[in-house]
Amino acid sequence: MTRRLAPLAAESGRVDVSVRCTSMRDDQGATADVAPFETQGERRRAQLVAVTAHLIVTEGVDSVSHSNVAEAAGCTRTLVYHYFPTRESLLQAVPAAYANVYSQRISTEEAAASIRAATTSRRGHAPSATVRLAERIWLEEDWNQAALELRLALLVLVTDRDVAGELHADGGTFEPLTNSELAEPLRQLGFTEIEIAIVRDTMLAGYYRAVVAALDGSITRVDAIELTARVNRAAVQMFLR
């Protein structure tokens, strides 16, 4: 049975479920339940990143501040500053968190193989390498609100040129579809730089729409896999000569 998510409601006030820092108040003597092999500090940091992503998705990038993150998380501003000294470090933590997941799951070689396979597939058919990559992107364990909000927040950050430029200037940020994964395989096939940029933007736009649809409950995980594979294939084939 394929599972749809319940629609995401933009809420005011504190963030619910796993992203809320219910036991994060050191100054009040509370203790947090720590997952195996995960330190209390790592858990707290991850919770604050999830809250930041939630704010980006529901209220916009401009809503991210130490005060707002602390209020939504149910902890003190001092605690937020301890882990993230600047607003930029809060924002940078979102793509960094996704990069950590992405790098463990998908190798550069796999991503590049998916791109090359898409250039040889027949019309209307996504090649197996492209489908496998989409399946790795949409694992069952990620089919939950917090994980999808992290993805959507990442896409908001990397597609906003002003914000992305600021983050690059302050130490760089993770971008899906990097040079070795996308640009270099397409250059070898004769794609121009403007064509590569259009392919990348098309793939990111398709991914963005799929994440939004997943969050509002209008598509299933299987739908998301199929959509991602088809968009990626079509994006690459636009400029085949």
N, C-alpha and C positions, 0 to 999 in steps of 0.2 A: 504494500500500500504506500503510495507516495504521500508525503506529508507537506502541507502548506503551513506557513507561519501565520499566527494571528496578526492582524494589522498592527502596525506600529503607531502608537498614539503619542504625539508630542506633548510631553507633560511639563508642567512648571513644578518647581520645588525639587525635592530630593529624588535622585535616581533610585529606582527599585531594583529588585533581584540581585544578581551577583555583583553588579558594578558598584553597589553602595558600600561604603567603608564602615560598616556597622561596628566593627571592633578595632578601629584604627586609632583610638585616642590614647596615646602613650601618657599624656599628661593627666589622664583620668584613671590610669591603672588598668585599663581593659586589655585583654589579650585576644589575638586573632587565631582562628583555627588555621593551621598551616598544612597545605597539601604535602604529601611525601616528596622529599627531595627539593622542596621549594622553601626558601627562607621566608621569614615573616616580612622582611624588607622587600623581597621580590614580589610577594603577594600584594603588599600595599602599593607598590609602584604600579603593578599591573592594574589594580583597581582604579587608581588615579588616571591612568591612560584610558581605561574604558569610560570613565566619567567624561574625560576631555572629548573623546570621540562622540559620545552621546550629545554633548553640548554642540559640537560642530554640526551634527546631523539634524538636530531638532531646532537649534536657535541660530546657527551660523558661526563662522569663524570669529567674527567680532565679539561673540559672547564669551570667548575663552579668556578667563582671567583667574588669578589665584583665588580671589574672593568667590567667584562663581563656582569654580571647581570644588572648593572647600564646602560651600553651602550645599551643592548637589550631592557631595559625597558624605556629608554628615561628619566632617572632621574640621580641624583647625587650619587656618591659613598657614600657620607655622609649619605644620606637617607637610603641606603642599610645597612650600618653599624649600623644605629640607631635601625633597627629592627632585624638585625642578626649580632652580634658582631664578629663572627668567621665564617670561611668557613664551619666548621662542623655543625654549627647551621643552615646554609643555607640548607645543605644536609638533616639534621634531620627534617627540616620543611616539606619536601615532604612526608615521611611516616606518619608524625603526621597529616598532612592535610587529607590524605586518611583515617587514623584511625578514625578521627572525623566523616567522612561520613559513614564509615563502621559500626561503633559502634551504630549509630543512626538507621541504616537500618536492621542489622542482629544481632540477639542475639546469645550468645554462645550456648544456648539450641537448637536453630534452626539449627545452623551449625553442632552440634553434631548429631542431629536427621537425618540430611541429610546423614552423614557418615554411621550411623547405617542402614538406609534404603537401602543404596547402597549395603550392604552385603547380602541382602535377595532378591534383584530383579533378575528376570530371564534374561538370556543372551540377549543382544541387546535392553533391555528396561530399560530406566532410571526411577526410582520410582518417585512418585509425590513429595515427600519431597525434593529430589535432584533437580528436575525441578524448584520447587518453590524457592529454594535457588538461582539457576542460574538466575531466573527472577529478584530477588532482587538485584543481583550483576549487572545486565544489565538493569537498568531502562532507560526509554526513555529520561529522563532529563539529563542523563549522556552521551547520544549519540552525543557528540560534541568533537571537536579537543582538547580543553583545558582539559576536564575531562579525556579523553582517554590518553592524554600525561602524566597527573598526575599518572595514573595507570601504564603506561609503565615505567615511571621514577622510581616508587616504585619498580617494579619488577627488574629493572636493579640494583638498590641499594641492595635489599635483596638477590639477587642471585650471586652478586659479593662478594665472601668470604672475600677478603681483605678489601673492603669498608665497608661491614656489620660489620666486626670485629672492625674496627676503630670507627664506629658509636656506637657500643655497649660499647666500652671502654670509649667513651665520653658522656655516659648518656643513652644509649639504643635507640632502634628504633622499630617501629611497624613491625610485621611480620604477614602476612596472615597465616591462618591455625595454630593457636597457640595450646599449649598443651591441653587445655580443649576442644577445638573445634575438634581436629583431633587425637592427640596422645592418650589421655586417653580412648576415645571410642574404638580405635583399640587395645590398651593394654588389655582392658576387653574382647576383642574377641580373644586374644591369639597372636596378631602380635608381632614380635620381634622389637627391636629398629631400626635395619637396614631396616627391611621391612617398618616400619613407615616412615623412612627418604626417602625411595624410592617412597612411595606413595605421600608424600608431594612434592618431587621434580617433580614428574610426573604431579601433579595437577598444580603446578606453571608454568611448561613448557607449558602445554596446555593453560593456561590463558595468558601467554606471547604471544604465537602464535596467539591467538584470538584477543588480543589487537592490535598487529601489523597489522593483516588482516583488522581489523575495521578501523584503521587509513589510510591504503592505499586504502580503499573503496572496497575491494574484498569480504567482507561478510556483511550481514545485521544484525540488532540486533537480529532477530529471529534465524539466523544462529549461532550467538555467544551464545545465550542461549542454543540451542541444543548441540553445540559443548562442552560447559562447563559441562553440565549435563552428557554427554556421557563419556567425559574424566574422570570426577570424579568417575563415576560408575566403569569404567574399571580399574582405578588406584587402587581402593579399592579391586576389585575382583581378582586382580592378585595373591594375596597370600591367598585366601580363601582355607581352607583345607577341 
